[in-house]
Amino acid sequence: MMDSVYGFISNIWLNYKYQLLFSAETFLKVFIFINGIMALTALLTLGERKISALMQDRVGPNRASIFGFAFWGLFHPIADGIKLLTKEDFVGDRVNKFLFTIAPIIGMTAILTCFAFIPFGNYIDLFGYKIKLQIVDIDSSIFLLLAISSMAIYSPFLGGYSSANNFAILGAIRAAAQMISYEIVIGISLIPMIMIYSSGSLQDIALKQGDLFMGLIPKWGIFLQPLSFLIFLTAATAENKRTPFDVVEGESEIIGFFIEYSSMRFAAFMFTEYVELVLISMIAITFFFGGWQVPFVNEAGISILNLAIPLNHILISLMQMAIFAFKVAVFSALLLTIRWTLPRFRFDQIMSFCWQFLLPIALFNVLLTALFLMR
Amino acid sequence: MIRIKKVDNRELNILEKIYIIEIFKGFMVTFKHLFRNLFHPSKIITISYPEERIPIEGNAGKRTMHRIKIRADGTPKCVACMLCATICPAKCIHIEAGESDKKIEKYPEIFDIDISRCIMCGLCVEACPEDAIAMDTGVIPGGAYDRYKNIKRDGLYMTKEELFRNLIGESPSRKGAANRLANEEFDLEKNK
């Protein structure tokens, strides 16, 4: 009996070895990557409160403590989570319950799916088995990324539409108009990058940014396409509905599409905003700041001008992942500061800024890049 | 004094219309505050209240929570003359007099102070002819969940039990006319 079971298992292992290894590898990558993003997001909610406090000469959250240890408010995300979980899950009488329930889920799912295309390292060679440090590597990943992230606009629109509340539907209309407009600009601002790196795979794009100009300046997208970066950053901030473009929510005055939401449903909207912030910083880093590339470090080791120090392969891979995490953390913090510096635009200014200023400039940038490459 | 601020309503020049330089100027301001407060947290003017307190200025710091002094025989020095309740501008003192068979017949049966209404003016201490009421406990009242609950149970209402006390280490006072009479009676009884 035991023999036959053992034989059955070993048979499966011999026949499906690569499938099983691939599943385990992918599961592990998804588990680690998504958990890392969740942890970063929870810290960003604290970081936003702390950074805004410091910018406004306040102290910020520092009261949530365990056994009297507050650690500068490190437990506030946990306290927020417990608070939101234990609040009443209120659903209004006239709301469309099905759409009301799936609205936050759509946004969260769409944004979390996009992380599959982000490369967070090159590859690790473990006992001859090559693990790619990216969950999905396909040639059209940039297009899939843009397509799936566009799904996120269903979330505010359906949320506002199903709430049966006039303020909510007005917010939903503002959200739909703004997000669809800026979606186009995001797509067009990334076209010059695809043209320069002549690839749609994000791993390829990150790999090609490892070269150096004149052996000193890393060949990052920001040095090749600064205009494209500025357009992308502006459009992505608008897409994320954060402050210079936050008439969708207008937290302090005009309440937006989630007016009828409470407890964890509301938290899902809020959390999606911060997850989207991480996604934006990851895309920006992959395209414009060299992705996981460590400056002056290539496959073999450190190399500056004529100096070359060989390093272990595993060490280099760990270094790449660490520098990617570091870049993401710094860039996310920079995105947070935008909110606490710039005043809000009027809604007509937002729309005319998009269609009459950003879109023509983005198109002009595509044309300019094409002329430059043809030369 | 009225201050006049002249608003500059001139047209934006070309550099300001591009807006990017102005954005960087804005970042300079916010980052200056961010880094100053990050590296010198002591320069933030916030006081974390229950842990840190600002010392109260001048004589106001000497007027703290009330108490009624107690004689050597354990009775309150108060003779229920109602002067403090009369002068109290906030009308927060409530006294009902009682009668005893001692030499000083009148004493307060009920003596309540509603601290939530008290304005800490100190007039009751000034008015007291017997030097019975004092504001020298050093406790600054405030911060409670129910103003009508007793002060021991997280309220702001003081009755005899909390009010009638001597400070720790303080010997019973021998000042005041009625107090002298009461003390003479107490000494006679003790020597008997």
Boltz contact constraints between the chains, C-beta under 6 A:
constraints:
  - contact:
      token1: [A, 54]
      token2: [B, 34]
      max_distance: 6.0
  - contact:
      token1: [A, 54]
      token2: [B, 37]
      max_distance: 6.0
  - contact:
      token1: [A, 54]
      token2: [B, 38]
      max_distance: 6.0
  - contact:
      token1: [A, 55]
      token2: [B, 30]
      max_distance: 6.0
  - contact:
      token1: [A, 55]
      token2: [B, 33]
      max_distance: 6.0
  - contact:
      token1: [A, 55]
      token2: [B, 34]
      max_distance: 6.0
  - contact:
      token1: [A, 57]
      token2: [B, 44]
      max_distance: 6.0
  - contact:
      token1: [A, 59]
      token2: [B, 44]
      max_distance: 6.0
  - contact:
      token1: [A, 59]
      token2: [B, 46]
      max_distance: 6.0
  - contact:
      token1: [A, 341]
      token2: [B, 26]
      max_distance: 6.0
  - contact:
      token1: [A, 341]
      token2: [B, 27]
      max_distance: 6.0
  - contact:
      token1: [A, 341]
      token2: [B, 30]
      max_distance: 6.0
